[in-house]
Amino acid sequence: MHHKLEKMLGKFGEFIGKHPFIVLLFSLLVIAFPISNVPKITMDTSTEGFLHEEDPMLIKYEAFKEQFGRDERILIAIENDKVFSVEFLTKLKKLHKDLEDNVPYLDEVTSLVNVRNTRGEADQLIVEDLLENFPQTQADAQKIKTIAMANEFYKDLLLSRDGKITTIMIETKAFISDEKENIDDMFSEFDEAPAQDVVKTPLTDTQNAEIVRKVREIVNKYSDDDFKIYYAGSASVMDALKSMMKEDMQKFTRVTILIILVFLFLIFRRVSATFYPLVVIILSLLTTVGTMAYFGVAFKLPTQIVPSLLIAVSVGATVHVLSIFFDKFNASKDKKGAIAFTLEHSGLAIAMTGLTTAVGIASFAGSEVAPISDMGKFASLGVLISLFLTLTLLPALLMITPMKPKEIKENHWLDNLMKKFAYFPTHHPKSVVVVSISLVVLSIALATNIKLSHYPLEWFPKDDPNYVGTHYIDDNLNGSLTVEVVVDTKEQNGWQNPERLQKLDNLNKELAEYDDGKTYIGKVVSLDTIVKESNKALHENNESLYTIPSDQALLSQELLLFENSGSDDLEDVVDSQFSKLRVTVKVPWVDSIESEDMLAHVQTRFEETFKDEEVTVTGIIPILVHTFTQAIRSSVESYIIAFTLIAILMMFIMGDARLGLISMIPNLSPVIVGLSLMYIYHIPLDMFTLLIGSIAIGLAVDDTIHFMHNFKRYYLRSGDAIVAVENTFFTTGKALVITTIVLSLGFYAYMFGNMESVQNFGFLTGSVIILALIADLLLAPALMVLIAKRGWIK
């Protein structure tokens, strides 16, 4: 079977030799349409972008935003020892207005300038802005300070407990409404006139970036030593993360390609061998991106490893073609014959490496994390496109390029290196296997201690304004993020119930004391806060009556008075029917793993307290925790699927089930040893390092297939395992070394990136690539020598 396939590929090579332009044109036509869609590609770094559209978590989150608006705020903290001076408040008011006037897609800006101040005068409930009557003298400012410092609602929300830090909360729209003109608008004054059609579209990643850029631009104008400004919030952090990740990935993709060009030229000393692999890489990548754009799939944080993955796969395959081709061409001086020989000699191995890599990556297609699923679908397609171009476009380009054979140099440094590598595993196979098994066992033991982590904030440089600002606000104002809880009574005026509100108030006080040593709850805000403020104000501002009234009629009256006061704050915490309630739980930004217990506690306590109501816990923190939990589970399932499918393919390639399973040992060993490096260098298993295995398995399998395929061919010819290993090293082995040098240096360049996650990605990927080469130069030949002695190779 294998022999027939090799002959067919040899015939195809002859066809390319005779009709290169036809093959070239056909190859370009196949990829032309997908590439035409590349300009339509978009980027999405939103937290909800990690979820599939049908994910219940996303559906609940979208329903929350539809009812209560966007929970992703931008927080601005301003530090000054004299927050309540006339000068400071004047500057604060100017900054507040500048933000209100110039930030796009704005919903609301809240600061000391316009935060509600609820008070009573006689029988009236007055809800006004704190700075409604702006202070003209320091004595006026001091009165405002007295009011503000006594207000529980302001503490840890708009004002630090020592009164030296104040915040501005910027809330943007969750949806953008496009009002379509209606032909009957002229009759809009009549009740029966049709209403305008309103199309509500979610705020996009691009629009969020526009918001964040404008906020930073405005803030930078006001920041000075006496008005020191820090900013945080998931909207700002995720935008900065996207920008830095995009910058790092683009920069180091270019660096990787440059390294590839330099080393290919140094090794082959030919312009064609330098640039043609680059042509395959670029066209494969553009075709993949264009296909994503055609299907409306955006680039997200995890899918940004797709370029690196395609570079790795494309370079490996093209180097094998070039290495075999130029060796044969230099010896025979027959280009057509060299093309046919190359495809017959290595075409099947290259096809099998592409197929196994595609199968391994495609195992992620079923992931419950949307971008990982996207990577499984489109990166595997990109691998197949790269394989197609390597077997068609690359030989055609070599065929039409004028070139002269070069003199074959004896004792080339790479040949000498291969000869040395071939000696040790063939003459000391048992030692190699014993050491390898010991190393794998040790690595497994170390890998069990790897820390799980999903902490995007820690990916930033420690001097980044978002990193500094988030920690500053967390430390001084008890949190920069929120968990949102919705309690639905399913009945009208369900929250105009004193007993239910008292339960809520008691629970909120209890939750505000939560601290499990990993995270804590800094503040809880909901309807009970408004009710207590109103009750106190209507009882002559008596502090002792900052409580929930026990009388139903009084409660309803107070809520009606607040609603008619002109304040729209009720809209933030309850729906118009008083059936759904929003509770905002303020928490610091910690590792998602460390938030799991806190979230479970919040969910449990609300469900226990409100057994007859529907409780929904949502928001950015729950989504981050849910995403990483799903990523871990889905990735484990994907790796099991990948291992099973690749093992089956290896059995087919080797033509023997036993040999196929044994050949998986050099494939898995680099990945397992790579895990030990994570433990040694304290690198957590996060959303990025979780995906390195897909690259590692792909490359390790590719190298093993090339070695095994050619070893078996030479062994069947010679009947001598040592000779077979030497011949394999002198042909395929050289290509493996070249590929490893180029790719490992390319990925190590990522260690100079701005973000820690990118640095870890580069270090681990480069290291696993080297480990894969070592496994195929030492462990694989040692195994084959031992197997041959037992007579298992038929």
N, C-alpha and C positions, 0 to 999 in steps of 0.2 A: 504493500500500500504506500509506504513512505517512498519507495523507489519510484513508483509511478508518478507520485506528486512532484518529486524532484525533477523527473524527466519533463513533465508538463511545464514546470517553471523554467526549465532550460529552453524549451521550445518557445515560451513566451519571451525569453531573453533574446532569442534569435529574431523574433518578430519585431521587437523594439530596435534591434540592430538594423533591420531592413527598413522600418517605417517609423523613425523617431518622431517626425513632425506630427504624424497622425496621433501617436500616443500622447504627445505633448499637448496638442489641441484638445483631445478628448479629456485629459486630466483637468485642464483649465476650465473647460465647459462645465464639468461636474460641480466644481466649487464656485463658479461665477455667481450664481443666484444667492447662495448663503452669504458670500462676502459683500454683496450689494446692500445687505441689511445692517452691516456693522455700525453705520452712523446712528441707528435707532437704539443702540444699547443704552441702558440706564444703570444707575447705581442705587442701592438701597441698604443703608446701615441702620435702619430703624429696628428697634427691639422686636416689634411685632412681625418684622420681615423674616424672622427665624421660624415662624409658624406657618403651616399650611392653611389655606383659606377655610378648610372644613374643620380645623382643630377647635374643639370646644373652648379651649382657653382663649383663643383669638375671638371667637364668636361672643363670648362673655365680655371681653375687653372692648370690642367694637360697640356692643350694646351699652356699656358703661359710658363710653365717649359720646355716643349719640344722646344720652340722657344728661350727663353732667359735664361734658367737655373734656378737654385734654388734660391728663394728669402730669404730663412732662413739662415742668416749669423750668424757667431759667432763674436762678437765684443770684442776686447781687448783694454782697455783704460789704458794708462800709464801716471802717474802724476809725473812731475818734474819741478822745477822752471827754469832749464837750459836744456830745450828740445833741443836747438840748440847748445849744446856744443859737442866737438869732442868725448868726453867720452860717452855721452848719445847716440849719433848717432851710435857709434861703437857697443855699446851693443844692440841697436835697430836692427841694421843690422844682428847681430849674432842671435838674437831671430827670426827675419824674416826668415833667411835661415834655422834655425832649424825647424821651422814650415813647410816651403816649402819641406824640405827633408824627414820629418817624419810623417806628418799628412796623413792618408790614405784617398782615394777617393777625393783628393783635386782637385779643379778647379783653384782657384787663391787665392793668398795672396797679399793684397794691403796695403801698408803703405807709410810713407814718403820715404822709401828706393826706391820704384819703381813706385810711383804715377807719372802720366804723367806731364811733364813740356813742355808746348807748347810755342815756341818762333820763331821769324823770324830772319834770317840773309840774308841780301840783298834780293834776290827774293826767297829764300828757306824757306820752312816750316819745322821746326825741332821739332819733338816730341820725347823726350827722358825721361829717368827716372830722377826724381829730384836729386837723389844722383848718377847720372851717373859718375860724377867726384867726388869721395868721398873726403870730406874736410880733409886736412892734418893739417891745422892750425885753430886757433879760428877765424882768419880773414876770412878764406874760409867759415867756418860755419856761420859767421855773414851774408855773402852774400846770402847764402842759406836761412837764416831766412828772409831776406828782400824780396826775391822772394816768399817764402811760405806765409808770412803774407799778401802779396798783392794779393794773388790768391783767388778769390771768390769761386772757386770750392772746395778748401781745407777746407774752414771754416765750422765748425759744421759737417764735414764729417771725415776728418783726423786730424784736428787741432782745438782746442778750440779758441775762439776769443781772449783770452788773451795770447795764445801761450804756456800755461803751461801744456796742456794735448794733447797727440797725440794718435791716435788709429791704430789698425791693424784690417783689415776686412778680415775674412776668409770665402771664398765661396767654397762650396763643390759641387760635381757633383749631379745633380738631378736624373740621370740615370746611371746605370752601364752597359757598353757594353761588351757582351761576344762574341768575334770573333770566329766563327767556322771555322776550317780548311776546305778548299775546295780542292778537288782532282786535280783541275786544277790550283793550286797556282803556279805551275812551269811555267805557261804561263802568269804570271801576268804582264810581261813587254809588252805584246801585248795589243793593245786597245780592241781587241775583246774578251779578256779573261774575264770569268765571275768574277764578284766582290764577295768578301767574304760576307757571310751572317752575319749580325750583329743583335743580339737580345738585345734590350734595356730593362732592368728591373729597376724599380724605386729603389732609395736608400731606404733600409729597416730601420726599427726602430733599429735593432741590429747594423747595420753599422753606423747609426747616433751616437749611444752610444759609439761605438769604436772611432769615430772621436772626440767626446767631451772628452772622457777619455784621449786621447792622447794630445789634446790641453791643458787640465788642468795639465797634467804631465809635459809638456814642460814649460808652463807658471810658474809653481811653482818653477822651477829651477832658474828662473831669478828674481823673485819678491823679493825685499828688500826695506829698508826704502828710498833709493835714486831712486828706480825704482818700485814705488808702482803700482801694477797691479789690475785692475778691469775687470771682464768679464760679458758679457750679450749676448742677442740675443735669439730668440725663440728656436733655435736648442739646445742651452745649457740649457735654462730654462725648456723646455719640457722633456729633458732627466733627469734632476735633479728631476723634478716632478714625473716622472715615478719611479725612484729609491726610492724616499722617500715614495711615495704612496704604492709601492710594499712592502717596509720594514715595514711600519706601518700596512698595512692590514695583512701581514703574522704574524707579532708579536702579534697583538691583536686578530687574529683568534685563535692563540695558547693560549693566555691568556683566551679568552672566553671559549674555550674547557676545560681548566684547572679548571676554576670556575665552569663550568657545572659538571665536575667530582667530585669536592670537595663537592658541595651542594647535588648532587644526593646521594653521599655516606652518608652524614650527615642525610639526610631525610629518605632514605630507609635502610641504614645499610647493604647493600648487594652489593657484587662485580658485580653480574650480572646486577643489576639495575644501576650500575655506568657506566659500560663499554659498554653495549649493545646499549644504545642510541648513544654512540660515533661511534659504528660500522655502525649504520644506517646513521649517519651524514656523515661520511667519504665516505662510498660507494655511497651515493646519490651525494655528491660533485664530486667524481671521475668520476662517470657515466656522470654527466652533462658536466664536463670539457672535458672528452673524446669525447662526442658527438659534442661539439663545435669544437674540433680539427679535427674530421672526416670530418666536413663540411667546414673546412678551416676558421673558425671564430676565430679571435684573441681576447684575453683579452684586453679591453680598460679601460680607467679610470672609467666611470660609471659602467661598468659590474663587477668591482671589489667588488661591494656590494653583488654580487651573493652568495659568501660563507656565509656572515652574514645572508642573507635572508634564505638560506637553513638551517643554524644552528637554526634559530628562529623557522622555520616551523617544522623541524624534532624533536627538543626537545619538543615542545608543544604536538605533536601527541604521541611521545613515552612515555612521562610522564603520559598522560591520560591512556594509555594501562597499564603501570606499576602500577599506583595508584589503578586502579580498580582490576587488576589481583592480586596484593599482599593483598589487603583488603579481597578479596574473598578466596584466597588460605589460608591465615592465619586463616580465619573463618571455612572453609570447610575441609582443609587439602587434597583437591583433586585437583591436578594440571590440569588434563585434563578437569575437570568440570570448573575450574577457567578460563582456556583459552577460552572455549566455552561461558561461561558467559560474559567474557570481550568483546568478539567480538559481542555478541548479545546485550549487554548493551550499548556499546560505539562505536562499529565498524561503524555503520551508521553515527553517528555524526562525527567521525574522517574522514570518506570518504567524507562527505559533506564539512567539513572544508578544506580538501585538494583540493576538486574541486572548491570551491568558491575562495580560495587563488590563485589557478592556473588561474582561469578565470580573477580575478582582475589583476594579473601580465601580463597575455597574452594580455590584452587590450593595452599594450605598443608595441605590435608587429608591429603595423602599423605606429609607429613613424617615422618621416622624419629624425630623428637623428639616425645614424646607430647603435651606441652602446646601445642606449635606446631600439631600436627595437630588437637588439640581446638579451638584458636582458628579454624583453617580451617573446621571443620565448623560450630561453633556461632555464631561471629561472623557468618559468611555467612548463617546462618539468621536471626540477629538483624537483619541488614540487610533481608532480605526481609520480616520481620515489621514493621519500621519502615516499609517501603514500603507494605505492606498498610494499616497504620493511617493513614499520611499520605493515602492516596487514598480511605479510607472513613471512619474515625473523625473525622479532623480536619474535613473538609467537613460532616459531620453535626453536629458540635459547633458549627461556625460557623452552620449553618442554624438550630439551635434557640436560639441565643443572641440575645437582643434587642439590637439595635444601630442606631445612626443613622449615615448617611453624613456624612463630614466635608468641609468646604470644601476644594477643591483649591487649594493655594498655588502661585502662579507663582514661578519662579526659586528653587525649593527648593535648599538647599545641595548635596544629593546629585545633583540634576539638573545643576547647574552643574559639579560635579566630573566627572560622566559625559561632559559635553560636551567638557571639556578633555582627558579621557583619550582620547576618540574622535578628536581632531584629530591627534595626533602619529603614531600607527601608520598612519593612513590617508593622511597626506601625506608621511611619510618611511618607507615600508615597508621599502625596501632597507637603510636604516641600522639599523632595528630588527632585521632578520634577521641582518645581518652581526655586530652587537654580540652578539646572542643566541648565534650559532654560536661566536663567539670565547670567550664566557663558558663555554659548555658544554665546549669543547675544553680550556680551562684547568682547568676543574673535574675533567674526566676525568684529566688529568695529575696534579692534586693528590690525587685519590681513590686513586690507585695507591699512595700512601704512607701511607694510613690504617692504623693499628695494629689488629691483631686482638687481642681480649682476652676472657677469661672468668675474671674475678677477683672473685667476690662479696664478698670481704673489703674490697676497695677501694670498695665502694658505701657503706660506713658513714662517718659523720662521724669525723674523726681522733681525737676524744676519747671515742669510744664504748668502753666497757669491753671488749667483744669484740675490737675492733680493737687496742686497746692491749695487752690480755692475750695475744692471739695473737702479735703481734710480739715481745713481751717473752719469751714462752716459746720462740719460734723462735730468737731471738738468744742466749738464755742456756742453752737445753737442747737445741739442735740439732733442733728440729722439733716440730710440734704435731699433724701428721696422719700417717697410715700408708698404705703400699701393701702389700697382702696377696698373697702368692704361695703357691699350693698345688701341691705336687709329689706326684703319685699314682704309686706303684710298681706298683699293680695286683696286689700279692702280700702275703700275710700276713707280718708281721715284716720287711717290706722295709726298714724303717728301723732294724732292729737289725743293720745291716751296717756294719762299721768303715770299709771303703773308701768307701762311699756317704756316710757321715757326715763323713769327712775331706774329701771333695770339697765337701760343703756348708759345712764350716767354712772351707775355703780361699776359697770363693766369697764367703761372708759377710764375711770380712776384706777381700777385694778391693772389694766393693761399698761397704763403710763408708768407703772412701777416695774415693768418686766425688764430683767437683765439676766441673761444666761451665761455671761462671761465671754460670749463670742459676739453678741450684738445686743441691742437694747431698743426699747421704744422711748422716743424722746418726747412725744406729745401726741394727743388724740383730740381731733376736732370734729364736731358734728352738730346736730340740731340742739342737743342738750345745752351746748354753750350759749346759743342764742336765747333759748328759753330762760336760762338762769340769769343772763344779763337783763332781759326784759323784766323778769320778776323782781330783781333787785331794784331796777330803775323805778318801777311803779310802786314800790314801797319805800319811797323817800330815799332812794339810793343806799338803803341799809345793807351793809356788807353781809350781815348774818342771814339775809334772805336771798343770797346768791345760791338758790336752790330750785328744784323742780316743784311747782305748785301741785298740791294733791287734789285740788278741785278741778274737775273736767271743764266746767264753764269758764273758770278763770284762765285756765291754760288756753282754751280756744280764743278767748278774748285777747289775751296777750299776743298770741300768734297773729291774730287779725290786725291788731294795732301795729305790730312790727311790719307786717306785709304792707300796710297802708302808709308807713313812715317814709316811703321813697327809697328805702334800701332794697337792693336786689340780692342780698346775701342768702336769702332762703333758697334761691334757685341753685345755689352751690351744694346744698345739703339735703334737699328733699324735692320730690317732683310736685307738680301742680295739684295732684290729688291727695297729697300727704300719705301716699301708700308706700313709696320707695324711699329709703333713707340711705344717705351716703355717710360713711365714717372714714375719715382720713387719718391714717396712722403714720406718724413721722418717724423715720428710722435713718441711721447712718448708712453710707454705702460701704458694705463689707463684701467679702467673698460670698457668692451665691450659696456655696456649700454651708457656710456659717449662718445663713438665713433660714435654712430649712426648718429647724426646731421652732424658731420664732413664728414662722408662717403657720406651721401646724398648730401651735398654741393659739394663735389668733383665730384660726378657722374653728378649732375645737371649742373654744370658749364662747364664740358667737353662736355656734350651733347648739351648745348646751343651754345658753341663756335664752335663745329665741327658737325653741323647739318647733313651734307651729309656723314659723316664718321661713322664707327661702333666703338662704345666706350665700352670697357670692363673694369670694376673695379674688381680687384682680389687681392690675397695675403692673408697673415695670419690674418690680422685685419678684413677684410671683412668676412673671413670664421668663425672667432670667433663670430662676431656679428650675422651672418646668423645662425650659429649653435644654439646659445642661443635663438634667436627668434623662431626658429623652435621647440626647446625643450619646450619652454613655451606653444606654441600653441598646439603641439602634446600631451603634458602632460595633458593639460586641457581637450582635446578631450578624452584621455585615461581614465581619472578619471570619466568622464561622462559615458563612455561606461562601465567601471568597476562597477560604482554605479548601473546602469540599470540592468546589467546582474546579479550582486549579489542580487539585490532586487528581481528579478524574482526567483532566486534559493531559497532565504529566504521564499518567498511565498510558494514554493513547500515544503520546509522543514517544515514550520509551518502548511501547509495544509489549509491556509487561506490568501487571498490577504491582508486584513486589518492588520492582525497580522504580516505578512511578512514585510510590510512597517513600522509598528511601531518598529519592531525589528531592523530596520536600524538606529534608533536614537542612541542607544548605540555604533553602529559601527562608525558613523561619528563624534560623540562628541569628542572622544580623538584626532582625527586628527585636528579638528577645534581649540580645546584648545591648542594643540601643536603649532599651528600657532601663538597664542598669546605669547607663550614663545619665539618665534623667534623675535617678536617685542620687548618684554621686555628686552631680552639679546642682542639686536642689531645684530641678526644673519640674513644675507641676504638670499634671495631665489635664490640659485645658482644651478649648475648642480647636486650637491650632495643632498642638502636639498630638491630639487625638487622630488627626488626619494624616500625619506623617507616615503612618503605617501603610496607607494606600500607595504612596510613592515608593516606600521601602519595599513592599511586597512586589510591586510592579517591576522595579529594577532588579531585585534579587532573583525573581523568577526569570526575567529576561536573560540575565547572565548565566543562570543555571541551565536554561534550555539550550543556549548556544554551546555551552561546554558539553552537556550530555549528548546532544545531537551529534556533534562532531566526534566526541570520544567514541561513541558507539560505531560510527562509520569507520574510524581508523582501527578500532579493535577488531571488527569483523574482517578487515583486510589483513591485519598483521597477526592477530591472535595473541598479541603481547600487550598487556595493560600499560606497562611503562612506556613502550613506544607510542601507544595510542595517546597517552597523556602528553608526551613531548610534541607529537604532531599537532595535537589540539592547541597546545600553548603557542606553537609557532604560527598558527593561523588565527583562530578565534581569540586566543589568549591575549594577543597584541591589541586587538580591537577592544577587549574588555579593559585593559590597562589604560588605553587612550581615553576611552569613555569616562572611566572613573576619575582620572586626573582632571579632565575638563569639567565634569559636573561637580565634583567635590569642591574645587576651587570656586566655581560659580556660586554654589550654595553657601560656602564659607564667607563669601563677600557680604551676605545678608547680616553677618554678625556686626557690621558697621552701621546697621540701621538705627533709626531713632527709637523705635519701639521694642520693648523687651520681648514681646511675643514674636516679632520678626527675627530678632537675634537668636532666640531659642530655636525657631524654625530652621534657620540657616545652619546653625551648629549641629543640630540633631540629624537633619537630612544629609548634610555633607558627611557626617561621621558614619551614618548607616550605609551610605553609598560605598565608603571605603571598607566597612565591615563586610558588605556583600561581595566585594571583590576578593577579600581575604578568604571568605568562606568558599568561593569558587576556585581559588588558586591553591588552597590547602585542604579543606575538608572534603570537597567534592571529589578530587582525584584520589585522596586517601580512601574514601568509601568505595570508589570504583575499583581500586586495586584489590581491596579485601573481597569485594563481591566477585571479581574475576577469578580469584583464587578458589572460591567456592563453586565456580562453574555456573553462576546464576545468569550470566549474560549469554543468550542463545543467538 
